[in-house]
């Protein structure tokens, strides 16, 4: 439901384009890892993957489950709550492993949060936490790196600026781009740097398509 909804709503707020590397494939039971820059980018990534025939379940901040109607919908769709700095934090990896074993694709944000910046510019992904590679090593699931750019043109900055950006986006319709890289095999937890490099490369491709200075200068 969320993937289909995203594919309907995202074109209203921006002009989404999608590219893939040669040999890129998202087989059932894959882990998709994307850079996280904005409250808008989960919808953008879901819409892009839907166009490629992929409907993942995502790992998201547990606070979303406290929103009554949304929380029930997330649970019904099989999305996975992540409790940060909480004894229940490990439960998310257990639930993700179960979803992968059932052949579901799992979308994870390895940075663990959105960068605290007020500008709308792009920047390379931040440091990854270890959850991604622990999950990959535990399950043997292939990891598909995804880079998105342009989400900060929809929402970024403080609350007032984010609301203003969201409400004016249908008039501005900023360019958005998602690039999907070739799958990786991360059998050891030490491969976090490899995953980060692959997502950074995918982000750089996406951001360069939008003419973002941070990517063009790299």
Buried (B, 14 or more C-beta within 10 A) or exposed (E): EBBEBBBEEBBEBBEBBBBBBEEBBBEEBBBBBBBBBBBBBBBBBBBBBBBBEBBBBBBBBBEBBEEEEEBEBBEEEBBBBBBEEEEEEEBBBEBBBBBBEEEBBBBBBBBBEBBEEEEBEBBBBBEBBEBBBBBBBBBEBBBBBBBBBBBBBBBBBEEEBBEEBBEEBEEEBBBBBBBBBBBBEBEEBEBBEBBBBBBBBBBBBBBBBBEBEBBEEE
